[in-house]
Amino acid sequence: MIATAIAIQEATKDAVHDDMSMAIASQLLHARNEMSDNDFAQMLFKYSALLSSLTATLVTNVLLTESEMDAMINEINEFDSLGKDITDGN
């Protein structure tokens, strides 16, 4: 359990220190006064979305084996297909 918690903590740290995450954070920090409020809000949203999705991906890789990940993806695809069948593809 402790090893898993440490691995999750490391995955979170890796997401924050990812090259793309750091580049966007740097842009936000250094160019804030040169951006319009709208551009700043968009950049902040992109940073948040990138960090969230990367963290979720890295943590998922810690918690699930490759076969569990494959099973989860297959179930997601089945639900997606079922949803499309229910809504006639819309």
N, C-alpha and C positions, 0 to 999 in steps of 0.2 A: 504494500500500500504506500509506504513512504517512497519507494523507488518510482512508483507511478506519479505521485505528487511532484517529485523532483523533475521527472521527465516532462510533465505538463508545464511546470514552471520554466524549464529550459525551452520548450516549444514556444511559449509566450514570449520569452526573451528573444528567441531567434526571429520571431515575426516582427518585433519592434525594431530589431537591429538589421533587418533585411535591407539590401541596397536600395530597392525601390521605395520602401517605407521611409528610410532615412533621407532619400532625395526629396520626397514630397514634404517631409517635416522641415527640412532645410529651406525649401522654397517658401513654405508658409512663414517661417521665422524671418527670413532675410528680405522677402519681397512683400511683406504684408502692407507696408505703407504705400507701395506702388500699385497695389491691386484695388479695383473697385470692390465695394461690399459684396456684390454679386459674385465676382470672380473668386474672392476669398471664401465665400460660403460654398461655392462649387468645389474648390480645391480642398476645403476642410471635409466636405462630404466624401470626396474621392479618397482622401487619406483614411478616413474612418472606415469606409467600405473595404478598402484594401487591407487594412490592419485587421479588421474583424474576420474577413474571409480567410486570410492567411493564417491567423491564429486558429480558427476553426479547423482548417485543413491540417495544420501541424499537430494539433491536439488529437484530432481523429486518427491520425497516423500512429500516435502513441497508444491510443485506447483500443484500436481494432487491428486484428491480423489481416493479412491480405485476403484470405478467404472470407472473413467477416465483411470486409469492405466490398468484395465482389457480390456477396449476398445482399448487402444493403443497396448497392447500385441496381441490382436486378429487381429488387422490390420497388425501388423508386420508379424504375422504368415501367414496371407492371401497373403501378398506381397512375402514372402519367398516361399510359395507354387506356386504362379504365376510365380516367377522367375525360379523355378525348372521345371515347365511345359514348359516354353519358351525355356529353355536350355536343355531339355530332361534329367533333373536330374543332370547335370554337373555343 
